[in-house]
Amino acid sequence: MKSSVPPALEREFLLSLFRAAVDAADPMRIVPPHLPAPPRGRTLVIGAGKASAQMARAVELHWRHPLQGLVVTRYGHGVATEQIEIVEAAHPVPDQAGLDAAGRMLELVRGLTSDDLVLCLISGGGSSLLPQPLSGLTLADKQQVNRALLRSGASISEMNCVRKHLSAIKGGRLGAACAPARVVTLLISDVPGDDPSVIASGPTVADPTTCADALAILQKYSIGEPIAALDILRRASDETPKPGDPRLARAETIMIGTPQASLEAAAQVAHEAGVAPLILSDAIEGEARDVALMHAAIARQVAARGQPARPPCVLLSGGETTVTVRGSGRGGRNAEFLLALTIALDANPRVHAIACDTDGVDGTEDNAGATTGPDSLRRAAELGLRAKDFLANNDGYSFFASLGDLVVTGPTLTNVNDFRAILVR
């Protein structure tokens, strides 16, 4: 296959793949086809996540009947709506605004009837945005647990298991509070495997995990504070609703956006450009720097031996890596991945790459991610920068910022997690 990508335009080509992935998860495109029929009674819209505000706007533009509601999204991710209230709160560590919104949401759903419809709009990030703690815990307790988990290297499934069992709203509790109303949850997945009970900690979905599971996770990562949280998990006196719970009998979930769909959209763009796409996986987890070594090895195999695909080709992958923080630098998991990849490729002349978070925010920084190429290490050396020093300090952001290779999009108003593309010419 002859590539139509000119050698000088690799970065723009990679950015076009990222844009295609994001566009495939645009709530304006994917929400309207899945709206349910209007009920005989009231329609109440609730939700949480980085995409929830844009999902709410899509509902308003395509719903021809009365409705009201409240959704909570990350600071900077709000949009203008008329009937559905948008609240912004903190992510990934929760704050008082999220706590207040969660409490109001629980109040809104009380007293519904079987004639009513609750349309729940859920996307990644909802766990931190709905931090209503169980009785006996405080917001400060939840914040402490979140910070410890974020620094531990725990997977998103592990983090959300703990969050569910310390919450008065997650792990199916919000859905149970809506009974006997019909509950239709529209989901945009940001988790490997697209498990509805994990996305935003499954506020309307039955929870198969237990307090014992959550306690084991905290013990696995040597998280011993706050004591109040561990005591609640040990007592296990307030479990989450389990599969078969009658309060969730009228709850249904519809997956409307996934990492796989976004990878397929990027693959189509690559194919049209004469570059063979190879989707490695939509559910890759693990330490970002370890995942980078695997990707680098495959890229080198392609470049040297034409396996498992012949150049020109692009390796595509999604999922959610983790970073065990050891340094004090800036940078999310995508910058960490890309910096480790850059080092492992060692200026391979045939390989260019991009790694970005589809929500437009890599960790807590102002970039979505970054790009790298064969000249990245040389340009860094000319600036007196040693890539390995930046990686040791978890400082991928500063490394790529110095090279002018950050990808800055602002909030994309959707979220299907990490996007990685490695072009081998």
C-alpha positions in Angstrom: 0.0 0.0 0.0 1.4 3.4 -1.0 0.9 6.1 1.7 -0.5 9.4 0.6 0.9 11.0 3.8 3.8 13.3 2.8 6.9 12.8 5.1 6.6 16.3 6.5 3.0 16.0 7.6 3.2 13.0 10.0 2.1 15.1 13.0 -1.0 16.5 11.1 -1.9 13.0 10.0 -1.7 11.7 13.6 -3.8 14.7 14.8 -6.4 13.9 12.1 -6.7 10.4 13.6 -7.2 11.8 17.1 -9.9 14.2 15.8 -11.7 11.3 14.1 -11.7 9.3 17.4 -13.1 12.3 19.3 -15.7 13.1 16.7 -17.0 9.5 16.8 -17.9 10.0 20.5 -19.5 13.4 20.1 -22.6 13.5 22.2 -24.4 15.6 19.6 -24.0 12.7 17.2 -24.5 9.6 19.4 -27.2 10.7 22.0 -30.2 11.5 19.7 -30.6 8.0 18.1 -30.9 6.4 21.6 -33.5 8.7 23.3 -36.4 6.6 24.6 -40.1 7.3 24.0 -41.6 9.9 26.3 -43.4 8.7 29.4 -47.0 9.3 30.6 -45.6 11.1 33.6 -42.5 13.4 34.2 -39.2 13.2 32.5 -36.2 13.9 34.8 -32.7 14.1 33.4 -29.8 13.5 35.7 -26.2 12.6 35.1 -22.5 13.0 35.7 -19.2 12.9 33.8 -17.0 14.9 31.6 -19.4 14.5 28.7 -22.6 14.9 30.7 -23.2 18.5 30.0 -22.9 18.1 26.2 -25.1 15.0 26.5 -27.7 17.1 28.3 -27.6 19.8 25.5 -28.1 17.0 22.9 -31.2 15.8 24.9 -32.6 19.3 25.0 -32.2 19.8 21.3 -34.0 16.6 20.4 -36.6 16.2 23.1 -40.0 17.6 22.2 -41.7 17.2 25.6 -41.4 18.8 29.0 -38.3 17.9 31.1 -36.2 19.1 33.9 -33.0 17.9 35.5 -29.5 18.3 36.9 -26.1 17.0 35.7 -22.7 17.6 37.0 -19.5 17.9 35.0 -15.9 18.9 35.4 -14.9 22.5 35.7 -14.5 23.9 32.2 -16.7 21.3 30.6 -20.1 23.0 31.1 -22.3 24.2 28.2 -25.4 26.4 27.9 -28.7 24.7 28.5 -32.2 25.9 29.2 -34.1 23.2 31.1 -31.4 21.0 32.5 -29.2 22.6 35.2 -25.4 22.2 34.7 -23.2 22.1 37.7 -19.4 22.1 37.5 -17.3 20.4 40.1 -13.7 19.1 40.7 -12.1 16.1 39.0 -10.2 13.8 39.8 -10.3 14.8 43.5 -13.9 15.7 44.5 -14.9 19.0 46.1 -17.8 20.7 47.9 -19.6 21.6 44.6 -19.7 17.9 43.6 -20.9 16.9 47.1 -23.7 19.5 47.0 -24.8 18.4 43.5 -24.9 14.8 44.5 -27.1 15.5 47.5 -29.5 17.6 45.3 -29.6 14.8 42.7 -30.7 12.3 45.3 -33.4 14.7 46.5 -34.6 15.2 42.9 -35.3 11.5 42.3 -37.2 10.9 45.5 -41.0 10.5 45.2 -41.1 9.4 41.5 -43.9 7.2 40.3 -44.0 4.2 37.8 -45.3 6.7 35.1 -42.1 8.7 35.3 -38.9 8.4 33.3 -35.4 9.1 34.6 -32.9 9.7 31.8 -29.5 9.3 33.2 -26.5 10.6 31.3 -23.2 9.0 32.4 -19.7 9.3 31.1 -16.2 8.9 32.5 -15.3 11.1 35.4 -18.6 10.7 37.2 -17.1 8.9 40.1 -15.3 12.0 41.3 -18.1 14.3 40.4 -20.7 12.5 42.6 -18.8 12.2 45.9 -21.7 11.8 48.3 -20.2 9.8 51.2 -21.8 7.1 53.3 -22.9 8.1 56.8 -19.8 8.2 59.0 -17.5 9.6 56.3 -16.7 13.2 55.3 -15.8 14.8 52.0 -12.2 15.1 53.4 -12.2 11.3 53.8 -13.3 10.8 50.2 -10.6 13.3 49.0 -7.9 11.5 51.0 -8.9 8.1 49.5 -9.0 9.5 46.0 -5.6 11.1 46.2 -4.1 7.9 47.6 -5.6 5.7 44.9 -4.5 8.1 42.1 -0.9 8.0 43.3 -0.9 4.2 43.9 -1.1 2.9 40.3 -4.5 1.3 40.9 -6.5 0.5 37.8 -9.7 2.4 37.1 -11.8 -0.8 38.0 -10.0 -1.0 41.4 -10.5 2.7 42.1 -14.1 2.6 41.3 -14.7 -0.5 43.4 -13.5 1.4 46.4 -15.4 4.5 45.5 -18.7 2.6 45.2 -18.4 1.1 48.7 -17.7 4.5 50.3 -20.6 6.2 48.5 -24.2 6.9 49.1 -25.0 7.4 45.4 -22.7 5.2 43.3 -22.8 1.4 42.9 -26.5 1.3 41.9 -27.7 3.4 44.8 -28.9 6.3 42.6 -30.8 3.9 40.4 -32.4 2.3 43.5 -33.5 5.7 44.7 -35.3 6.3 41.5 -37.7 3.3 41.9 -40.4 2.7 40.8 -39.7 5.0 37.9 -38.3 3.7 34.6 -34.5 4.5 34.4 -32.8 4.6 31.1 -29.0 5.3 31.3 -27.1 6.4 28.3 -23.4 5.5 28.7 -20.2 6.8 27.1 -17.6 4.3 28.2 -14.1 5.3 29.4 -13.1 2.0 30.9 -11.4 -1.1 29.5 -14.1 -3.7 28.8 -17.0 -1.2 28.8 -18.5 -2.6 32.0 -21.5 -0.4 32.9 -20.9 -1.1 36.6 -17.5 0.5 36.4 -18.2 3.5 34.2 -18.5 6.4 36.7 -18.8 3.7 39.4 -22.2 2.6 38.0 -24.6 4.9 39.9 -27.7 3.2 38.3 -26.2 -0.2 37.7 -26.2 -3.2 40.1 -22.8 -3.8 41.7 -21.3 -7.3 41.7 -18.4 -6.3 43.9 -18.3 -6.3 47.7 -17.0 -4.3 50.7 -14.4 -7.1 51.1 -13.2 -6.5 47.5 -12.8 -2.8 48.2 -10.9 -3.4 51.5 -8.6 -5.9 49.7 -7.7 -3.2 47.1 -6.8 -0.6 49.8 -4.7 -3.3 51.5 -3.0 -4.2 48.2 -1.8 -0.7 47.8 -1.0 -0.2 51.5 -3.6 2.6 51.9 -4.3 2.7 55.6 -6.0 6.1 56.0 -8.6 7.4 56.7 -9.4 4.9 59.4 -13.1 5.7 59.1 -13.2 4.4 55.5 -11.5 1.1 56.4 -13.8 0.6 59.4 -16.9 1.0 57.1 -15.5 -1.6 54.7 -14.6 -4.0 57.5 -18.2 -3.7 59.0 -19.8 -4.2 55.5 -23.1 -3.3 57.0 -24.2 -1.1 54.0 -23.6 -3.0 50.8 -24.4 -1.7 47.3 -27.5 -3.1 45.4 -26.6 -6.4 43.8 -27.8 -8.0 40.6 -31.4 -9.0 40.9 -32.3 -6.2 43.3 -36.0 -5.4 42.7 -35.4 -1.7 43.0 -33.4 -1.9 39.7 -35.9 -4.0 37.9 -36.9 -1.1 35.6 -33.4 0.1 35.0 -31.8 -0.3 31.6 -28.4 0.8 30.2 -27.5 1.7 26.6 -23.9 2.0 25.6 -23.8 4.8 23.0 -20.0 5.6 22.8 -17.0 3.3 23.2 -13.2 3.3 22.8 -13.6 0.6 20.1 -15.9 2.8 18.0 -13.5 5.7 18.2 -10.5 3.5 17.2 -12.5 2.2 14.2 -13.2 5.8 13.2 -9.5 6.6 13.3 -8.8 3.4 11.4 -11.1 4.5 8.6 -9.3 7.8 8.3 -6.0 6.0 8.1 -7.3 3.6 5.5 -8.5 6.5 3.3 -5.0 8.0 3.5 -3.4 4.9 2.2 -2.0 3.8 5.6 -2.9 0.3 6.9 -4.6 0.5 10.3 -3.9 -2.2 12.9 -6.0 -2.0 16.1 -4.1 -3.6 18.9 -6.7 -3.3 21.6 -9.3 -0.9 23.0 -8.7 -2.1 26.6 -5.0 -1.8 27.4 -4.2 -1.3 31.1 -0.9 -1.3 33.1 1.8 1.1 34.0 2.1 3.8 31.2 5.9 3.3 30.8 5.5 -0.5 30.6 2.7 -0.2 28.0 5.1 2.1 26.1 7.8 -0.6 25.9 5.3 -3.0 24.4 4.2 -0.5 21.8 7.7 0.4 21.0 8.7 -3.3 20.5 5.8 -3.8 18.0 6.7 -0.6 16.1 10.3 -1.7 15.8 9.1 -5.2 14.6 7.0 -3.5 11.9 9.8 -1.2 10.8 12.5 -4.0 10.7 10.5 -7.0 9.6 7.1 -5.9 8.3 5.3 -7.8 11.1 2.5 -7.9 12.2 1.8 -5.4 9.4 3.8 -4.0 6.5 4.6 -0.2 6.5 3.1 2.2 5.9 0.8 1.3 8.8 -0.5 2.8 12.0 -0.8 1.0 15.3 -4.0 2.1 17.2 -4.8 1.4 20.8 -7.0 2.6 23.6 -7.7 1.8 27.3 -6.5 3.4 30.4 -2.9 3.2 31.7 -1.8 4.1 35.2 1.1 6.0 36.6 2.7 5.2 40.0 3.9 8.6 40.9 7.5 8.7 42.2 8.6 12.2 41.1 7.2 15.7 41.4 6.9 16.6 37.8 3.9 17.5 35.6 2.2 15.2 33.2 -0.6 12.8 32.9 -0.5 9.2 31.8 -0.4 10.0 28.1 2.6 12.2 28.4 4.2 9.5 30.6 3.5 6.9 27.9 4.8 9.0 25.1 8.0 10.0 26.9 8.8 6.3 27.7 8.0 5.4 24.1 10.3 8.1 22.8 13.1 6.8 24.9 12.5 3.2 23.9 12.3 4.0 20.1 15.7 5.7 20.4 15.2 8.0 17.4 14.0 5.3 15.1 13.8 7.2 11.8 10.5 5.5 10.6 8.3 6.0 13.7 6.0 8.9 14.7 3.4 8.8 17.5 0.6 10.6 19.3 -0.9 9.8 22.7 -3.9 11.8 24.0 -6.8 11.6 26.4 -10.0 12.0 24.4 -11.5 14.3 27.0 -8.8 16.9 26.1 -7.2 16.8 29.5 -4.3 14.6 30.3 -4.5 14.1 34.0 -4.8 17.5 35.6 -2.9 19.4 32.9 -4.1 21.8 30.2 -3.1 19.5 27.3 -4.7 16.4 25.8 -1.4 14.8 25.2 1.5 15.2 22.9 3.3 13.9 19.7 6.7 12.5 19.2 9.0 11.8 16.2 12.5 10.6 15.2 14.0 14.0 16.0 12.5 14.5 19.5 15.5 13.2 21.4 17.9 15.3 19.2 15.9 18.5 19.7 15.7 17.8 23.4 19.5 17.3 23.6 20.0 20.6 21.8 18.1 22.2 24.7 20.2 20.4 27.3 17.3 18.1 28.2 17.7 14.4 29.2 14.5 12.5 28.5 15.3 9.8 31.1 15.6 12.5 33.8 12.1 13.8 32.9 10.7 10.3 33.0 12.2 9.5 36.4 10.4 12.7 37.7 7.1 11.9 36.0 7.5 15.1 34.0 6.4 14.2 30.5 4.4 17.5 30.3 7.5 19.7 30.7 9.5 17.6 28.3 7.1 17.9 25.4 6.2 21.5 26.3 9.9 22.4 25.9 9.8 20.9 22.4 6.5 22.6 21.4 4.9 19.2 20.9 2.0 19.3 23.3 -1.5 18.7 21.9 -3.8 21.3 23.3 -7.5 21.0 22.4 -9.4 22.3 25.5 -12.2 20.1 26.8 -13.7 18.0 24.0 -16.9 17.4 25.9 -16.7 13.7 25.5 -14.5 10.9 27.0 -13.6 7.5 25.7 -10.3 7.4 27.4 -6.8 7.1 26.0 -6.0 7.3 22.3 -2.7 6.2 20.9 -1.5 6.0 17.3 2.0 5.0 16.2 2.8 5.6 12.5 5.5 3.4 10.9 6.5 4.7 7.5 
